[in-house]
Amino acid sequence: MAEDWQQGGFGLYLHWPFCEAKCPYCDFNSHVARHIDQSRWCAAYLTEIDRYAALLPGRVLNTVFFGGGTPSLMAPETVAAIIERIKHHWPMANDPEITLEANPGSVEAGRFRAFAQAGISRISMGIQALNDADLKRLGRIHSVSEARQAFDIARENFERVSFDLIYARQDQTLDSWKTELRSALSMAVDHLSLYQLTIESGTAFGDRYAAGKLRGLPEDDIAAEMYETTQEICASAGLPAYEVSNHARAGAESRHNLIYWRYGDYIGIGPGAHGRITHNGQKYATEAHRAPGKWLESVENSGVIETRERLSGPDQAVEYLLMGLRITDGIDPARFERLAGKPLDPAAVDHLVSIGMIETHDNRLRATRSGRAVLNAVIRDLLPD
């Protein structure tokens, strides 16, 4: 009998924690370091790959994702060694998706050619704005011209190239966002990630906001209108939303991220990396040490590298719902019931259907476009406990 994770697939996420500069909106586990011993970090990643291969042998690996931080700062030789070790341990799916995140400031033609030769098949580029003043405000260290040049280099070396933009920025108007989005769509190959600016505690923006010094953020109704406009413009350009913040042509969706949203298994390697793995029929949530130095020393000294938490069936059902309703495919209510030990509340489902927040069709339960715009509220209604 197939285990539940097989309905979502199996991937590996590798976290590179270093950046050239820390952006004021970023709450990811990223750090600025003057010197990085690439050979030492490479050896640690290989050790962790070996450890997980012994724990989860023989599975077909669908995707690999180098995230960060800024993985395009990794030496191509490090990336090549990691991919080679991964392929040594696990059989790979046909045409595996192997993604590397890049920032425009770290893009060089020779480095990108080397990444492609190492086995990278997809680039995800953090452009964030097509406006120099806003790039500066966001703490980015590249210009629009540099971003476009980096994008062109990526296009020359990889068939699949995605990039990110942030909207609902300070003093941004709806009309200016429409213009910027259309410019982005003229560049886009087949995938765009478009995120509303969120102010996270513990970031520089969070501190400024708490002190009343982060001015010019759009009102909620303007931000909501920007979201709706984004859906309409991208859909008309042939890149409809397949997830709350992600748009793609048919067949060009991020296969790695779909493993998360379809609640498959994924290994998390590197400082602060999260994972979901099924071992001996039990699903676990894993989280590695966040501090890069502590993680590195723990790997080298065979110490405790991560926490591992058993997830009950109801815990898994909640995670499946939280992740699955983000995508337009939605969830399988029967799978939810198997995990939870009980079905979703029929009254809650009927109510949300009646007000146009969700729909049920072909044994799937999906959030509508209106529902995805207020997804947290929809989920609260489905999970009142």
ZATOR-805505 format. One record per residue (C-alpha): x, y, z. Coordinates in steps of 0.5 Angstrom, whole numbers, plus 2048, in hexadecimal, padded with zeros to 3 digits. Example, Ala and Ser with C-alpha at 12.3 -4.5 7.8 and 13.67 -1.06 7.14 Angstrom:
<sites>
((819 7F7 810))
((81B 7FE 80E))
</sites>
This chain:
<sites>
((800 800 800))
((803 807 7FE))
((805 80B 804))
((801 812 804))
((807 816 802))
((808 813 7FB))
((802 817 7F9))
((806 81D 7FA))
((80D 81B 7F7))
((814 81B 7FA))
((819 821 7FA))
((81F 823 7FD))
((820 82B 800))
((827 82D 801))
((828 834 805))
((82E 838 803))
((82D 83D 809))
((832 843 806))
((830 849 803))
((834 84F 801))
((830 854 804))
((829 853 809))
((823 856 806))
((81F 85A 80B))
((818 856 809))
((81C 84F 80A))
((81A 84A 80F))
((81E 844 80C))
((824 841 810))
((829 845 80C))
((82F 848 80E))
((835 84C 80C))
((83C 849 80C))
((843 84C 80A))
((846 845 809))
((843 83F 807))
((847 838 807))
((843 835 801))
((847 82F 802))
((845 82E 809))
((83D 82F 807))
((83D 82B 802))
((840 825 806))
((83B 826 80B))
((835 826 806))
((838 820 803))
((838 81D 80A))
((831 81F 80B))
((82F 81C 804))
((832 815 806))
((82E 815 80D))
((827 816 80A))
((829 811 804))
((82A 80C 809))
((823 80E 80D))
((81F 80E 806))
((822 80A 801))
((820 808 7FA))
((81A 80D 7F9))
((81A 810 7F3))
((81C 818 7F4))
((818 81D 7F0))
((81B 823 7F1))
((821 827 7F4))
((820 82E 7F7))
((826 832 7F9))
((823 838 7FD))
((826 83D 801))
((829 842 803))
((82C 843 7FC))
((82E 83C 7F9))
((831 83F 7F3))
((837 841 7F7))
((838 83A 7F8))
((83E 838 7F4))
((83C 834 7EE))
((841 82E 7F0))
((83D 82E 7F7))
((836 82D 7F3))
((839 828 7EE))
((83C 824 7F4))
((835 824 7F8))
((831 822 7F2))
((836 81C 7F0))
((835 81A 7F7))
((82D 81A 7F7))
((82D 817 7F0))
((832 811 7F3))
((82D 810 7F9))
((826 811 7F6))
((823 80F 7EF))
((821 815 7EC))
((81A 816 7E8))
((81A 817 7E1))
((81C 81E 7DF))
((81D 820 7E6))
((81C 827 7E8))
((822 82A 7EC))
((821 832 7EE))
((826 837 7F0))
((824 83D 7F3))
((828 843 7F1))
((829 84B 7F2))
((82B 84F 7EC))
((831 852 7EF))
((834 84B 7F0))
((833 849 7E8))
((839 848 7E4))
((838 845 7DD))
((83E 840 7DF))
((83B 83E 7E5))
((834 83D 7E2))
((837 838 7DD))
((83B 834 7E2))
((834 834 7E6))
((831 831 7E0))
((836 82C 7DF))
((836 82A 7E6))
((82F 828 7E5))
((82A 82E 7E7))
((824 82E 7E2))
((820 834 7E5))
((822 83B 7E8))
((81E 83F 7ED))
((820 846 7ED))
((81F 84B 7F2))
((81D 851 7EE))
((818 854 7F3))
((817 85B 7EF))
((818 85E 7E8))
((819 865 7EB))
((81F 867 7EE))
((81D 86C 7F3))
((819 866 7F6))
((81E 861 7F5))
((823 866 7FA))
((81D 866 7FF))
((81C 85F 7FF))
((824 85E 801))
((825 85B 7FA))
((82D 85C 7F8))
((82B 85B 7F0))
((828 860 7EB))
((822 85F 7E6))
((828 85F 7E1))
((82C 85A 7E4))
((826 855 7E6))
((824 855 7DE))
((82B 854 7DC))
((82B 84E 7E1))
((824 84B 7DF))
((827 84B 7D8))
((82D 847 7DA))
((828 842 7DD))
((824 842 7D7))
((82A 840 7D3))
((82C 83A 7D8))
((826 837 7DA))
((81F 836 7D7))
((81B 837 7DD))
((81C 83E 7E1))
((817 841 7E6))
((818 847 7EA))
((815 84B 7F0))
((812 851 7F1))
((80F 855 7F7))
((809 859 7F6))
((805 85E 7FB))
((80B 861 7FD))
((80C 868 800))
((808 86E 7FC))
((807 869 7F6))
((801 86A 7F2))
((7FC 865 7EF))
((7FE 869 7E8))
((805 868 7E9))
((804 861 7EB))
((800 85F 7E5))
((806 862 7E1))
((80B 85F 7E4))
((808 858 7E4))
((807 859 7DC))
((80E 85A 7DC))
((810 854 7E0))
((80B 850 7DC))
((80F 852 7D5))
((815 84F 7D8))
((812 849 7DB))
((813 842 7D8))
((80E 83E 7DC))
((80E 83F 7E3))
((80D 845 7E8))
((80D 845 7EF))
((809 84C 7F2))
((809 84D 7F9))
((806 853 7FD))
((80A 856 802))
((809 853 809))
((80C 857 80F))
((80F 851 813))
((812 852 81A))
((819 852 81B))
((81B 855 815))
((81D 85C 814))
((817 85E 810))
((813 85B 816))
((817 85F 81B))
((816 865 817))
((80E 864 817))
((80E 863 81E))
((811 869 81F))
((80C 86D 81A))
((812 86E 815))
((810 86A 80F))
((80B 86F 80C))
((807 86E 805))
((805 867 806))
((7FF 866 802))
((7F8 865 805))
((7F5 85E 806))
((7F0 860 800))
((7F5 862 7FB))
((7FA 85C 7FD))
((7F3 858 7FB))
((7F2 85B 7F5))
((7F9 85A 7F3))
((7F9 853 7F4))
((7F2 852 7F0))
((7F5 856 7EA))
((7FC 852 7EB))
((7F7 84C 7EA))
((7F3 84F 7E4))
((7FA 851 7E0))
((7FE 84B 7E1))
((7F8 847 7DF))
((7F7 84B 7D9))
((7FE 84A 7D7))
((7FE 843 7D7))
((801 842 7DE))
((7FB 841 7E3))
((7FC 83F 7EA))
((7FD 838 7EC))
((7FE 83A 7F4))
((7FD 840 7F8))
((803 844 7F5))
((806 840 7F0))
((804 840 7E8))
((806 83C 7E3))
((804 839 7DC))
((801 832 7DC))
((807 82D 7DD))
((80C 833 7E0))
((80A 832 7E7))
((80F 832 7EC))
((80F 82A 7ED))
((813 82B 7F4))
((80E 830 7F7))
((809 82B 7F5))
((80C 826 7F9))
((80B 82A 7FF))
((804 82C 7FD))
((802 825 7FB))
((804 823 802))
((80A 81E 800))
((810 81D 803))
((816 821 803))
((81D 821 806))
((820 828 809))
((827 828 809))
((82B 82E 80C))
((82A 834 811))
((823 835 813))
((820 830 80E))
((81A 82D 80F))
((818 826 80C))
((812 821 80C))
((814 81A 80C))
((810 813 80D))
((815 80E 810))
((812 807 812))
((80B 809 811))
((80B 810 815))
((80C 817 813))
((810 81B 816))
((812 823 816))
((819 825 816))
((81D 82B 817))
((824 82C 817))
((828 831 81C))
((827 838 819))
((82E 83B 81B))
((833 839 815))
((839 838 81A))
((835 833 81E))
((832 82F 819))
((839 82E 815))
((83C 82C 81C))
((837 827 81D))
((837 824 817))
((83F 824 817))
((83F 821 81E))
((839 81C 81D))
((835 820 822))
((82D 821 822))
((82C 825 81C))
((824 826 81C))
((81E 825 820))
((819 820 81E))
((812 820 820))
((80D 81A 81F))
((807 81D 81B))
((800 81A 81D))
((7FB 818 817))
((7F7 81E 819))
((7FD 823 819))
((7FE 820 812))
((7F7 821 810))
((7F8 829 812))
((7FE 82A 80F))
((7FC 826 808))
((7F6 82B 809))
((7FA 831 80A))
((7FF 830 804))
((7FA 82D 7FF))
((7F5 832 7FF))
((7FA 837 7FD))
((7FA 834 7F6))
((7F5 834 7F1))
((7F4 82C 7F1))
((7F2 82C 7F8))
((7F2 826 7FC))
((7EF 81F 7FC))
((7EA 81F 802))
((7EA 818 802))
((7F2 818 804))
((7F0 81D 809))
((7EB 819 80C))
((7F0 813 80C))
((7F6 817 810))
((7F1 81B 815))
((7ED 815 816))
((7E6 819 815))
((7E4 81D 80F))
((7E4 824 80E))
((7DE 828 812))
((7D8 827 80C))
((7D5 82D 80F))
((7DB 831 80E))
((7DC 82F 807))
((7D5 830 805))
((7D5 837 808))
((7DC 839 805))
((7D9 836 7FE))
((7D3 83A 7FF))
((7D7 841 7FF))
((7DC 83F 7FA))
((7E2 83E 7FE))
((7E3 837 7FC))
((7E0 832 7F7))
((7E0 82A 7F6))
((7E1 827 7F0))
((7E4 820 7ED))
((7E5 81E 7F4))
((7E9 824 7F6))
((7E8 82A 7FB))
((7EB 830 7F8))
((7EB 837 7FA))
((7E8 83C 7F5))
((7EC 842 7F3))
((7E8 846 7F8))
((7EA 841 7FD))
((7F1 841 7FC))
((7F1 849 7FD))
((7EF 847 804))
((7F1 840 805))
((7F3 841 80D))
((7EC 842 80E))
((7E9 83D 80A))
((7EE 838 80D))
((7EC 83A 814))
((7E4 839 812))
((7E6 832 810))
((7EB 830 816))
((7E7 834 81C))
((7EA 830 821))
</sites>
